[in-house]
Every structure is written in C-alpha cells, then in structure tokens.
Amino acid sequence: VMPVTRQSVRKEAPVSSAFSLSLRPDMQRRSSLVNGRRSARACRRSARVCFQEPIKQSDIDSKRAATLSDSAVERPSPMWRAEWDAFHAKGDCPYPPHPPQKYQWLPMTTTGPILNAVGLVMWVPLGVVTFCISLVLNLWTWFIAYTYHGGAHGLAASTTLPLSNRIIRKLFSLVDVCNVTELPKPWDEAKAKQAFDAFRVRNGFAEEEARILVTTIPDTVMKPEVWHKYRMTDLASTAKVHYVHVLTAPSKTFVVGYTNFRDFDGTSCFNLIKGFVATYYDGEAPLVRPTVGSPELDLRLDTENEELKKKLGALPALRCAVGTSYTMAVQYGRWLLSRELFDAFGCASPECCSVIESLSLEETAKMTAALKARKLKPFAHLMTTSAEAAKSVPKKYQVERPILLTQVSCQSRYYMPKVERNVCGNWLIGLGTRPTLDELSSESWASKFYTGLIEHIESFSGNAAWSFINQTVYGMSGYRANPRKIFWFNNYGLRSMHEGAGGVTYHWAPTYSVATYFLVCCVCVDGRMCITISSSVVPQGELQKAVEHMKKMLIESAGGEALSTARVGLKAASFAAKLRHRTERSCAKIRRSSFAAATFGGAAL
C-alpha cells in the first residue's frame, strides 16, 4: 500500500473505512498499515510520493452500480491500490480460498536516501567482491561442465529442456504465472473436474502436483475483478506445479490457472489451459508434456547440428563466464544493499499493480490490416505503443533508460522432433539491451531490434548463443539485481483455443510476487488482442490510464499517422506542464521577495 502525504492524514480529511485492507485477513499482518494506508511514521520513511485525498464512499457506490465490461469499466479516479482493493471487494466475485503468504513481512517498499547513499559509496568494493566470487564459481562450473558433461551441448541434450542450475531454478520456483481465460459459455462442474483429471493423468501429473477447484459465481462478475482478486494468491498453498480454479456463471466461465515458472514458461502455461479446454470439449486429453525416454513425446536438442555444437564450445562458454561475472558485479555491487534487490527473489513491493485490456475482433482486424499495409511487424508495433504508454505516465514514474528484456523460445528451432508449439516446458532464453524510452517508442528502432532478434535466434549467434550458454551452464542469463529498471516485453503472437469455446480472451502475468518497471504481456487469441501490463513502479490509477492509452494507440497509430500526432500531443502536454511549473515557481519567488521587501521596509520605517 502506497504512502500518503500529510494532507491525507489531517483531521479534516479522515480516511474512510471503505479503504481498509481488513477486508482481507491476509492483509492484516502488516503493522504499518492503518485503514489501508501507512501510518504517518511509515509515510516519512517511504518514498516521497504525493497522493490525492481519498475518494468518497458515495462515489464508489454510484460508480459500482454502472455496467462493467471487459473493455470499459467505470472506475473512480484517482484510484490507488488500497482504493482498487476496496472497490473490487464490493464486487460479487469471491476471493480465492488461498490468501497470499509470501514475503508480506518486509517493512519498507523502496530504498531510502540514506541507504541509497551507502549503496553508491559501496558500489565499487561490493562489485569487486561480487566479481571475484562469481568468476571463481563460473570457472569451476565451466571446468566441470566441459570436462565431465560434454559442455553446454551435452547438458542441454541430456534433458528435454535447457535446464539451468539449481540456484536459478530455485529462484524461478518463487515465481508463479497467473492466467485468466474467459469463455462466453457456461461449464458443467462435474464435467470440468472429469476433464481435468483426464488431462492430469494423460500428462503424468501426480495428484499433489495438479489440482482443480470449481466455484459458482453470478453473471455480474466481470474479468477485471477476477484478475484483480485472483492474482493475489500462491501456488504453493494449493499444488506443487499447476492449479486451476474454474468460476462458472450462467452465461460464461472463467478458468484461472497458476503454474510454477521453474518448470513452465508463459507459452506452456497457455498450452496447459488450452489442453484442459480441449479435453473438456473433445473428451480426449492431448499429450503436451514431454518426458525423457517417452516413445510418444521426448524432445531433445538437435545433436546432428555441427554448427550448433561449435557455437556452444568451450571458448565461447569461457568468455561467457567472464562476461556474466562482470555483469553481476556491476548489477549486484550497486543494488546489494537495497530493498529493490528482494524484487529479484519473488518479493515485489505490495504496491505491485496490474491492468488487463482487450481489443475486439473488429479492432484487432483493423489494426492487423493497417500493419500489413505498412509492412510493419506486430512485435514492433506493440513494443512502440507500450513504450508510448510508459511515457504517458507522470515523469516521476518513468525510467528514462530501462533494461529491455524479451524472450525467445528454443523449442521449435533447436529441439527434435519438430512439433507445433502446443507442448509444455521451459525453453525460453532471455535477450535484451539498454535503450531509452524514446528509442523504444520509435518504430524504426523497434523494427531494427526485431530484425536482429530473429537473426540471432535463427542463426544461433550473438545474444542467443550467449544466453543459451548462460542459462544451461551458469544459470544467470541477464539476471538483474533491480527489476524496477526492467521493461519486460512479451509478445506471444497468434494463439487459439478449442473452437467449441466460442472465442476466448486470455490474460496472463506473474502473480503479485513479481513485477518490474513495465511488464508487458501481449497475445492474440482467437482473433482478439489481449494485453496485460504490470508494474511495481507506476501506481494503479496511472497504470490504468497508460493501458487505455496503449489500446487507443494500437488502433489509431497502426496506420502510422496517429502515432506522430500523439507524440506531438505528449510533447506539448509535457512542455505545458514544465511551463506551468516554472511560472508557479517564479510567482512564488516574486511573492517571497515582495513579502521580504515589505517586511524589511516596515522594519526600517
């Protein structure tokens, strides 16, 4: 919950009980929370953020009575996380039976000025220590891997996945991926349970690894409320690997999935839900989980590709060991004494926010046709508009030069036999760079980045080979100590569910335990573009406005004209705000000077 200024704790502006986080028993553990907000002492310790006065209860009641839809929801404005929680608490969707349990005991959300100064002073000595320790460990790992296990190629070929070492796998296990699928048809409870059991057994999940729960809900429940409530839970309290919560209404169904990121990437999380939905309608469960030694489905690294072996050789891996050690020294040397470091270990700030949005079939078709006419890739267009959305928030919530992180899958390119991307595992490797927000919002830059990305992954060169070795041998590919600097961009392209579902919308992101500066997840399912953006930097109300701005830009700027117009509008608004700020400062100085002159003149007389 975000800190407030003194104006919001004055007696003449009491905090309404509607914003109390006592609505959720799991929120009562944080002693610094008072009626959904921090105490005055906690406010002074936290980041200096100016907040609005709390909205009135009558405003929420009047807006809650309005009709909600997936694309347009009447919401009070401004609305911070505590107010969002209170707003959705009044809805008809029940909370998940398993409240969040991870890391709710941390007393602060950001690094204070004193600790930040200490971190800057200790950057060099801590970086030297980190480099030495990391280099020794990496060189030892390199020696063992290339002496006894056939190097990166041998390690990758020994399993169905490019598994990283135990340390990074443990870190990944702290992350759960949450997804919500809305089907415009009702489901039968008994049939859903039967279909899930058939799918679980077919793909080798033990009963404690994959579980299902079915709940009946009224038709008044909408997807934004489901998403807001159900991403606030933990997989560990329900199942070890995969958990599904089905919410059935008279005219629709929500399928909520939670999956452990250690074993399954984002595409695999989609495929697990897709396989379950197909089992419900077909009555026969598909096999989507590769198993070592299985005669039906066993994916292995292409051992016949000599070029692949060469690029995974000992010398590139040795250079990678030194380079990774240097990167870790720079990153962890700077942030080792910071609160933000805990974000990298699945312990994001409680203010972590998330917003979902969808384009209709007509809007998606219009955007796609305009992009084809301009020969512009959807990847570049989505990256550009998401960067524009990031630039639309107030300046204090922007990261001018974020760390761009994106991921590509090795499964369909380097693993045999060649099968469609309907299987489940974790074949992602991270690729990225360090652009400015202006570069990210440039179509030419985004197109050039996409072209280089495809070139590296298809030829297995550059960052692709480097990241594969890092993940397979060292396990620290692109690992950053401060996720609040990361612009994490995911575009999963075209996907489809079973035709019997009648056309679905699908949104996914990590649960409340993980977020970055901007975490963008885009996928086009059954002809509808679905967008999810999460952030531990941008407040909920501002993030909602940014996502709405991105949706507008996706449609209007696909032709290329509205994008430049919007940029001019943003620059004009920024210039007007700066001019207004300077004018106010000048007026304040004049008033202070006049007051001082009058005071001095009166004393002299």
C-alpha positions, 0 to 999 in steps of 0.5 A, a space after each residue: 500500500 502506497 504512502 500518503 502525504 500529510 494532507 491525507 492524514 489531517 483531521 479534516 480529511 479522515 480516511 474512510 473505512 471503505 479503504 481498509 485492507 481488513 477486508 482481507 485477513 491476509 492483509 492484516 499482518 502488516 503493522 504499518 498499515 492503518 485503514 489501508 494506508 501507512 501510518 504517518 511514521 511509515 509515510 516519512 520513511 517511504 518514498 516521497 510520493 504525493 497522493 490525492 485525498 481519498 475518494 468518497 464512499 458515495 462515489 464508489 457506490 454510484 460508480 459500482 452500480 454502472 455496467 462493467 465490461 471487459 473493455 470499459 469499466 467505470 472506475 473512480 479516479 484517482 484510484 490507488 491500490 488500497 482504493 482498487 482493493 476496496 472497490 473490487 471487494 464490493 464486487 460479487 466475485 469471491 476471493 480465492 480460498 488461498 490468501 497470499 503468504 509470501 514475503 508480506 513481512 518486509 517493512 519498507 517498499 523502496 530504498 531510502 536516501 540514506 541507504 541509497 547513499 551507502 549503496 553508491 559509496 559501496 558500489 565499487 568494493 561490493 562489485 569487486 567482491 561480487 566479481 571475484 566470487 562469481 568468476 571463481 564459481 563460473 570457472 569451476 562450473 565451466 571446468 566441470 561442465 566441459 570436462 565431465 558433461 560434454 559442455 553446454 551441448 551435452 547438458 542441454 541434450 541430456 534433458 528435454 529442456 535447457 535446464 539451468 542450475 539449481 540456484 536459478 531454478 530455485 529462484 524461478 520456483 518463487 515465481 508463479 504465472 497467473 492466467 485468466 481465460 474467459 469463455 462466453 459459455 457456461 461449464 458443467 462442474 462435474 464435467 470440468 473436474 472429469 476433464 481435468 483429471 483426464 488431462 492430469 493423468 494423460 500428462 503424468 501429473 501426480 495428484 499433489 502436483 495438479 489440482 482443480 477447484 470449481 466455484 459458482 459465481 453470478 453473471 455480474 462478475 466481470 474479468 477485471 475483478 477476477 484478475 484483480 482478486 485472483 492474482 493475489 494468491 500462491 501456488 504453493 498453498 494449493 499444488 506443487 506445479 499447476 492449479 486451476 480454479 474454474 468460476 462458472 456463471 450462467 452465461 460464461 466461465 472463467 478458468 484461472 490457472 497458476 503454474 510454477 515458472 521453474 518448470 513452465 514458461 508463459 507459452 506452456 502455461 497457455 498450452 496447459 489451459 488450452 489442453 484442459 479446454 480441449 479435453 473438456 470439449 473433445 473428451 480426449 486429453 492431448 499429450 503436451 508434456 514431454 518426458 525423457 525416454 517417452 516413445 510418444 513425446 521426448 524432445 531433445 536438442 538437435 545433436 546432428 547440428 555441427 554448427 550448433 555444437 561449435 557455437 556452444 564450445 568451450 571458448 565461447 562458454 569461457 568468455 561467457 563466464 567472464 562476461 556474466 561475472 562482470 555483469 553481476 558485479 556491476 548489477 549486484 555491487 550497486 543494488 546489494 544493499 537495497 530493498 529493490 534487490 528482494 524484487 529479484 527473489 519473488 518479493 515485489 513491493 505490495 504496491 505491485 499493480 496490474 491492468 488487463 485490456 482487450 481489443 475486439 475482433 473488429 479492432 484487432 482486424 483493423 489494426 492487423 490490416 493497417 500493419 500489413 499495409 505498412 509492412 510493419 511487424 506486430 512485435 514492433 508495433 506493440 513494443 512502440 505503443 507500450 513504450 508510448 504508454 510508459 511515457 504517458 505516465 507522470 515523469 516521476 514514474 518513468 525510467 528514462 533508460 530501462 533494461 529491455 528484456 524479451 524472450 525467445 523460445 528454443 523449442 521449435 528451432 533447436 529441439 527434435 522432433 519438430 512439433 507445433 508449439 502446443 507442448 509444455 516446458 521451459 525453453 525460453 532464453 532471455 535477450 535484451 539491451 539498454 535503450 531509452 524510452 524514446 528509442 523504444 517508442 520509435 518504430 524504426 528502432 523497434 523494427 531494427 531490434 526485431 530484425 536482429 532478434 530473429 537473426 540471432 535466434 535463427 542463426 544461433 549467434 550473438 545474444 542467443 548463443 550467449 544466453 543459451 550458454 548462460 542459462 544451461 551452464 551458469 544459470 544467470 542469463 541477464 539476471 538483474 539485481 533491480 527489476 524496477 529498471 526492467 521493461 519486460 516485453 512479451 509478445 506471444 503472437 497468434 494463439 487459439 483455443 478449442 473452437 467449441 469455446 466460442 472465442 476466448 480472451 486470455 490474460 496472463 502475468 506473474 502473480 503479485 510476487 513479481 513485477 518490474 518497471 513495465 511488464 508487458 504481456 501481449 497475445 492474440 487469441 482467437 482473433 482478439 488482442 489481449 494485453 496485460 501490463 504490470 508494474 511495481 513502479 507506476 501506481 494503479 490509477 496511472 497504470 490504468 490510464 497508460 493501458 487505455 492509452 496503449 489500446 487507443 494507440 494500437 488502433 489509431 497509430 497502426 496506420 502510422 499517422 496517429 502515432 506522430 500526432 500523439 507524440 506531438 500531443 505528449 510533447 506539448 502536454 509535457 512542455 505545458 506542464 514544465 511551463 506551468 511549473 516554472 511560472 508557479 515557481 517564479 510567482 512564488 519567488 516574486 511573492 517571497 521577495 515582495 513579502 521580504 521587501 515589505 517586511 524589511 521596509 516596515 522594519 526600517 520605517 
